[in-house]
Each structure stands twice: as C-alpha cells, then as structure tokens.
Amino acid sequence: MVFKDLKVLDAASFIAGPAAATVLSDFGADVIKVEPPAGDLQRLLSSVPPSPPAPANYAWHLANRNKRGMAIDLKAPGATRILRRLVEWADVVITNFPHPTRERLHLGYDEVAGWNPRVIYADVTGFGDAGPDAALPGFDLTAYWARSGLLSSTRDVGAPPTVPIPGSGDHATAMGLYAAIVTALYDRERTGKGASVGTSLLAEGVWAAGTFVAGALAGGRSYGLHNPTAPTNPLINPYRGSDGRWFMLVASPPHWPGLATAVGHPELLDDPRFADPRSIAEHSAELTELLDATFGSQPLAHWQGVLERARITCAVIQTPEEAAHDPQLRANDIVVPLHGDDMLKETIGSPIAVRGTAKRAATRAPKLGEHNDDVLRELGFSGEEIEALRGTGAIPGAAQMEAAR
C-alpha cells in the first residue's frame, strides 16, 4: 500500500474534504473521521432530493468508506485534549470549517502546526482565503457551478440554468485537495517540514471551465449557448436514433470525409457549404438538419456499428442507472464491492490507479462514534479519563449516539 503508514485526521464535513481522505484511505492510509455528536450532515444526503431514494445510505459510504469514526463535541470542556492528541498522531489534517469557526474549535493552522510541525494541513474553502467573499459559505452548486461560469454555459439556448448532479463539484474538488496533499507529502519527504495546502470550490470550478474562462481572459468572443438545431460545430453534437436513444458524436475535421461516406452522403464532400470547418460552421443549421434526419432513420445500435467501422468516435448518452450497470465500470474497478454493510453491496472506487499496486478493499463507512473508545485508548487515555470525557460532554454516551444514527 502506497500510504500504509500514513495517518489522517478527517475533521471535515460534507463531501470535498472527506472524499479526499477516502482516496488516501484507498491506498492504505489510516483515516480517523471526526464528527459532532449529532453527526456529519452528509449522513443525510442520501435521503435529500434530488438524490435518488434508496434503502442504503450510499452517499455516506461513498465519501467515508475505510475510515474509523469518532464523535467529539469540539466545543465541550476537555475536547481540545483529544484534538491535540489526534493532531500529534496525524500526518495529515483535513478541515473545511470557515476560518473563524476553525479558530474557535482549535483547528486553525497556527495552533495545529504548533502541536505538530510536520503535519500537512489541508483545507477546502468555498471562495478562497482572500477577497471580499472569503467568509461566504460555499457549496458546490454555488461556488463551483454558479460562480465559476460552468452553470451558465452548460445549457441549450433559450433554456434556463438547471441543477447539476449534487456533489459533482465536491467530488472534483476532492481530487484537487488530494493532489495538494500528495504534493506536500512529497515535499516533506525532501525537507522534513509540514505545510498548509488547500483549494477552493471556486478555483476548481474555474479550472473546470478553463477553456471558456481563459478564452474570456484572452478577449475571445463566445459563440454563445449551444443551439441543438444550429450548433457551433455540428460534428460535435448529440443526435438521436430512430429508437429514441441519444448519442454524442465527436468528429474532428480530418474525420469529415469518413463520416459523410459512412452515413451514406458522400455527395456532401463536393458541396461547397461543407468544404472546410469554417464553411461547416456557417452552414451549421443545414448540416445539422440533414444529420438529424439521417441518424433518426436507424436505431442507435446501427449507428454505433457504422461509426465504429469508420473509426468515428461516438458514445451512447447513458442515464446514471445505465452507467451503474455498465460492465466497463466493473472491468476497471470504477464500481467496486463494498464490504460490511447489509444493504449496500457496491460503491464507486476512486479514479486514481497506481498500476501494480492494489487498493484496499472498500469497507463500509463508520457508524457515528463507532471507534471512540478504541482510538482514545490508542491515544493514551485511560478508562477513567474516557468516562470523564463523557461526563463533560466531549464525547457522547452510547444512548446519545444511537439516537443520532
């Protein structure tokens, strides 16, 4: 395991921070997840629309598998003693609390680094550390999608902005945070020094929208929203077969002759309207109408075969339910077995592969406070001290945790 001896304190909530810790856990890191006594609000996400209703708490397992779980009230007397020992134990500390909150909870960088100078302190914010909106709460829908330019661009002309898949920006941001952590760990191997690293939902969203935002920085003029009847480039456009199934066509200019021949219209190659990419763009509506009619004359399977033989790229536009059962996902460990949960048997693997190195088998996410006593004993607390911490409310009692689960 790449991170066999790495120790990670996951003191973050929702998705982006915890999911970065999950990727570390996939490669062997020992991750301790800290939640308040009422539980991380992410425990509720599987049952909040528009998340698909299901018997299993799939969202919780997705971002918190392979972890040990603790429930600590960081505002209670005595809780700082626990937190300090956890920080001293850890190689990596992950948080996403707003800066004023993390300072009150003794999770600010200066205090954490004072306890453990070698620690890699990794945080996620909504809008970055500086600027007029640094203190604003950030969610993937607001900071990643709305503010970055992504949401305004991913729709058809005349259509209002829509709601993306919940958590999609968080999961992308988690990979950026993971990369920051791994970069800092590499530097620590060379220098022996800890570091403070991080990213923001806004930065990750702008990076995802980089082609358009960089174009705007260069003074580029936008083509505007996608028009399905007259797209900017009809060779990169969704089309529908006679069976109602949609597919995405992606044909570069060198593939235009092969495409025209494959779909039964070689005469288009002599048509001056479609002589080059600029002419095709100028006559986009005419070519789109012709391709719509052509592709609509046969079912999807027919066109998949035709285009594959012509080496023209296309892909069926699958629903999430179809993607979940796509055999390509299991062949590449994109969907993996989940062990230890009675209702959920599979989850989604992290998207990084180190070839020749097996990932840890995915095990269920922890129950609220499941490993409190075990971890506290590892940190050197006696049985009497653990009971005293319960008495102060620093850690909840069994009845309180069961009621919150």
C-alpha positions in Angstrom: 0.0 0.0 0.0 1.4 3.4 -1.0 0.2 5.1 2.2 0.4 2.1 4.5 1.8 4.1 7.5 0.1 7.4 6.8 -2.2 8.8 9.5 -5.0 11.1 8.5 -7.4 13.1 10.7 -10.5 13.9 8.7 -12.1 16.8 10.5 -14.1 18.0 7.5 -17.8 17.7 6.7 -20.0 17.1 3.6 -18.0 15.8 0.6 -14.9 17.5 -0.8 -12.6 17.2 2.3 -13.9 13.7 3.4 -13.7 12.3 -0.2 -10.0 13.4 -0.4 -9.4 11.4 2.8 -11.2 8.5 1.2 -8.7 8.4 -1.7 -5.9 8.4 0.8 -7.6 5.5 2.6 -8.0 3.6 -0.7 -4.2 3.4 -0.8 -3.7 2.3 2.8 -3.9 5.4 5.0 -5.4 5.1 8.5 -8.1 7.7 8.5 -10.0 8.8 11.6 -13.2 10.6 10.8 -14.3 13.1 13.4 -18.0 14.2 13.6 -20.0 16.3 16.0 -22.3 14.3 18.3 -25.3 14.9 16.1 -23.3 13.5 13.1 -21.9 15.0 9.9 -24.8 16.4 7.8 -23.5 14.3 4.9 -25.2 11.3 6.7 -28.5 12.8 5.4 -27.5 13.4 1.8 -28.8 10.0 0.5 -32.3 10.9 1.6 -32.4 14.6 0.4 -33.9 15.2 -3.0 -32.8 15.2 -5.8 -30.5 12.4 -4.5 -32.2 9.1 -5.6 -34.1 7.5 -2.7 -32.7 4.1 -1.8 -32.6 1.8 1.3 -28.9 2.2 1.8 -27.0 5.3 2.9 -24.9 5.3 -0.3 -23.7 8.9 -0.1 -22.2 8.3 3.3 -20.4 5.2 2.3 -19.1 6.8 -0.9 -17.1 9.5 0.8 -16.3 7.8 4.1 -15.5 4.2 3.5 -12.4 2.6 5.0 -12.4 5.1 8.0 -12.6 4.8 11.7 -15.2 7.1 13.2 -15.2 9.3 16.3 -17.9 11.6 17.6 -16.4 14.6 19.5 -18.0 17.9 20.6 -15.1 20.1 20.0 -16.8 23.0 21.9 -17.0 20.9 25.1 -14.5 21.1 28.0 -11.8 18.6 27.6 -12.3 18.1 23.8 -9.2 20.1 23.0 -7.1 17.4 24.8 -8.5 14.8 22.4 -8.0 17.0 19.4 -4.4 17.8 20.3 -3.5 14.1 20.7 -5.2 13.4 17.3 -3.2 16.1 15.7 0.0 14.9 17.2 -0.8 11.4 15.9 -1.6 12.6 12.4 0.5 13.2 9.3 -2.4 14.9 7.6 -5.2 17.1 9.0 -8.2 17.9 6.7 -10.8 20.5 7.5 -13.3 22.7 5.8 -14.7 24.8 8.6 -14.9 28.6 7.9 -11.8 30.3 9.3 -13.5 31.9 12.3 -15.1 28.6 13.3 -11.9 26.6 13.0 -10.1 29.1 15.2 -12.7 28.7 17.9 -12.5 24.9 17.6 -8.7 25.0 17.9 -8.4 23.8 14.3 -6.6 26.9 12.9 -3.4 26.2 11.1 -1.1 28.0 13.6 -2.4 26.1 16.5 -2.4 22.8 14.7 1.1 23.3 13.4 2.3 24.3 16.9 1.2 20.9 18.1 2.7 19.1 15.2 5.2 21.0 13.0 5.4 18.1 10.5 1.7 18.0 9.8 0.2 18.5 6.4 -2.7 20.8 7.0 -5.2 20.6 4.1 -8.3 22.7 3.8 -11.2 23.4 1.4 -13.0 26.8 1.3 -15.8 28.0 -0.9 -14.3 31.1 -2.4 -10.6 31.1 -1.3 -8.7 32.6 1.6 -8.8 36.3 0.5 -11.0 38.8 -1.2 -14.5 40.2 -0.2 -16.2 36.8 -0.3 -13.7 34.7 1.5 -16.0 34.4 4.5 -19.1 33.3 2.5 -20.3 29.7 2.9 -19.6 27.8 -0.2 -21.4 24.7 -1.7 -20.6 23.0 -5.0 -23.8 24.4 -6.6 -23.0 28.0 -5.6 -19.2 28.3 -5.6 -18.1 25.5 -8.1 -21.0 25.6 -10.5 -22.7 29.0 -10.4 -19.9 31.4 -9.7 -17.3 29.8 -12.0 -19.2 30.2 -15.3 -19.9 26.5 -15.6 -23.6 26.6 -14.9 -24.4 29.4 -17.3 -22.6 27.6 -20.1 -23.9 24.0 -19.7 -27.4 24.5 -21.2 -29.0 25.0 -24.5 -30.0 28.4 -25.9 -33.3 29.5 -24.5 -33.2 27.1 -21.6 -32.8 28.4 -18.0 -29.9 27.2 -15.8 -30.5 23.8 -14.3 -29.4 21.9 -11.2 -26.3 19.7 -11.8 -25.9 16.3 -10.1 -25.5 17.0 -6.4 -21.9 16.7 -5.2 -20.3 16.7 -8.6 -18.3 19.8 -7.9 -17.4 18.5 -4.5 -16.0 15.2 -5.9 -13.9 17.1 -8.5 -12.6 19.4 -5.8 -11.7 16.4 -3.6 -9.3 15.3 -6.3 -7.6 18.7 -6.3 -7.3 18.6 -2.5 -5.9 15.1 -2.7 -3.3 16.3 -5.2 -2.3 19.2 -2.9 -1.9 16.8 0.0 0.3 14.4 -2.0 2.4 17.3 -3.3 3.0 18.4 0.3 3.8 14.9 1.4 6.4 14.6 -1.3 8.0 17.9 -0.2 8.0 16.8 3.4 10.0 13.7 2.4 12.6 16.0 1.0 12.6 18.8 3.6 11.1 17.2 6.7 8.7 20.2 7.0 5.0 20.3 7.2 2.8 22.6 5.1 -0.5 24.3 4.8 -2.2 23.4 1.5 -5.7 23.7 0.1 -8.0 24.6 -2.7 -11.5 26.1 -3.1 -14.7 25.1 -4.9 -14.4 28.4 -6.9 -10.9 27.7 -8.0 -11.8 24.1 -9.0 -14.9 25.3 -10.9 -12.9 27.9 -12.8 -10.3 25.3 -13.6 -13.1 23.0 -15.0 -14.4 25.9 -17.0 -10.9 26.9 -18.0 -11.3 26.7 -21.8 -14.1 29.4 -21.7 -12.7 31.5 -18.9 -9.2 31.5 -20.4 -10.8 32.5 -23.7 -12.5 35.4 -22.0 -9.2 36.5 -20.4 -7.7 36.5 -23.9 -10.5 38.7 -25.2 -12.1 35.8 -27.1 -15.7 36.2 -28.2 -18.1 33.5 -27.1 -20.2 31.6 -29.6 -23.0 31.7 -27.1 -25.1 28.9 -25.7 -25.4 25.6 -27.5 -28.2 25.6 -30.1 -29.2 22.0 -30.9 -30.6 22.9 -34.3 -27.6 25.1 -35.3 -24.7 24.1 -33.1 -21.4 25.8 -33.3 -20.0 22.6 -34.7 -22.5 20.0 -36.0 -19.7 17.4 -35.9 -19.6 17.6 -32.1 -23.2 17.3 -31.2 -25.8 14.9 -29.7 -28.0 13.1 -32.1 -30.9 10.6 -31.7 -31.5 7.3 -33.4 -34.9 6.0 -34.5 -35.3 4.1 -31.2 -35.1 7.4 -29.3 -31.6 6.7 -27.9 -29.3 9.7 -27.9 -25.6 9.5 -28.6 -22.8 12.1 -28.6 -20.9 12.4 -31.9 -17.3 13.7 -31.8 -15.7 14.0 -35.2 -12.7 16.2 -35.9 -12.2 17.9 -39.3 -10.0 15.1 -40.7 -12.8 12.6 -40.0 -15.4 14.6 -42.0 -14.9 12.6 -45.3 -15.2 9.3 -43.4 -18.3 10.5 -41.6 -20.1 11.7 -44.7 -19.4 8.5 -46.5 -20.3 6.3 -43.5 -23.7 7.9 -43.1 -24.5 7.5 -46.8 -23.9 11.1 -48.0 -20.6 11.1 -50.0 -22.1 13.9 -52.1 -21.6 16.3 -49.2 -17.9 16.2 -49.8 -18.4 18.1 -53.1 -20.8 20.6 -51.5 -19.1 24.0 -51.1 -21.2 24.6 -48.0 -19.2 21.9 -46.2 -15.8 22.3 -47.8 -13.9 23.2 -44.6 -14.6 23.8 -40.8 -15.4 27.4 -41.3 -18.0 26.7 -44.1 -19.5 23.9 -42.0 -19.9 26.4 -39.1 -21.5 28.9 -41.3 -24.0 26.3 -42.6 -24.4 24.5 -39.3 -28.2 24.5 -39.4 -28.4 22.8 -42.8 -25.9 20.1 -41.9 -27.5 19.5 -38.5 -30.9 19.1 -40.1 -29.5 16.6 -42.6 -27.7 14.6 -39.9 -30.7 14.7 -37.6 -32.8 13.1 -40.4 -30.1 10.6 -41.3 -29.4 9.4 -37.7 -33.2 9.4 -37.0 -33.7 6.8 -39.7 -32.0 3.9 -37.9 -31.7 2.8 -34.3 -28.7 3.6 -32.1 -27.1 0.1 -32.4 -27.0 0.5 -36.2 -25.1 3.8 -36.0 -22.7 2.5 -33.3 -21.7 -0.2 -35.7 -21.4 2.2 -38.7 -19.4 4.8 -36.9 -17.1 2.2 -35.2 -16.2 0.7 -38.6 -15.5 4.2 -39.9 -13.4 5.0 -36.8 -15.7 7.9 -35.9 -16.0 8.5 -32.1 -19.4 8.4 -30.6 -20.9 7.3 -27.2 -24.3 6.5 -26.0 -25.7 9.0 -23.6 -26.4 6.9 -20.6 -28.6 7.6 -17.6 -27.0 7.2 -14.2 -28.9 4.0 -13.8 -27.5 2.6 -17.0 -24.0 3.8 -16.1 -24.3 1.9 -12.8 -24.7 -1.4 -14.7 -22.2 -0.7 -17.4 -19.7 -3.7 -17.4 -16.9 -1.3 -18.4 -17.1 0.1 -14.8 -16.5 -3.2 -13.1 -13.8 -4.3 -15.5 -11.8 -1.2 -14.5 -12.7 -1.1 -10.8 -14.7 2.1 -11.2 -17.5 0.2 -9.4 -16.1 -2.0 -6.6 -17.6 -4.3 -3.9 -18.4 -2.7 -0.6 -17.9 -5.0 2.4 -19.6 -4.9 5.8 -23.0 -3.2 5.0 -26.2 -5.2 4.9 -27.9 -3.1 2.3 -25.2 -1.7 0.0 -23.0 -4.2 -1.8 -21.2 -1.9 -4.3 -19.8 1.6 -4.3 -17.7 3.8 -6.6 -13.9 3.5 -6.5 -11.6 6.5 -6.5 -10.5 7.4 -10.0 -6.7 7.1 -9.5 -4.8 3.9 -10.3 -1.3 3.1 -9.4 -0.7 0.1 -11.7 0.8 -2.9 -9.9 -0.5 -1.7 -6.6 -3.8 -3.0 -5.3 -6.1 -0.6 -3.4 -7.6 -1.5 -0.1 -10.9 -3.4 -0.4 -13.7 -1.0 0.3 -15.4 -1.4 3.7 -18.4 0.4 5.0 -18.2 3.9 6.5 -18.2 4.1 10.3 -21.3 4.4 12.4 -21.4 7.6 14.5 -18.8 7.4 17.2 -18.1 3.8 16.5 -14.4 3.8 17.3 -14.4 6.5 20.1 -13.1 4.2 22.9 -10.6 2.3 20.7 -9.0 5.4 19.3 -8.9 7.2 22.7 -7.1 4.2 24.2 -4.6 4.2 21.3 -4.0 7.9 22.1 -3.2 7.1 25.7 -6.4 7.9 27.5 -7.3 5.6 30.4 -10.7 4.1 31.1 -11.3 6.6 33.8 -10.3 9.5 31.6 -12.6 8.3 28.8 -15.6 8.2 31.3 -14.6 11.7 32.5 -14.7 12.9 28.9 -18.2 11.5 28.6 -19.2 13.3 31.7 -18.1 16.7 30.3 -19.9 16.0 27.0 -16.6 16.0 25.0 -17.7 12.6 23.7 -21.3 11.4 23.6 -22.7 8.4 25.5 -24.0 5.3 23.8 -27.6 6.3 24.0 -26.9 9.8 22.5 -25.0 8.3 19.6 -27.7 5.7 18.9 -30.4 8.4 18.9 -28.3 10.4 16.3 -27.7 7.4 14.0 
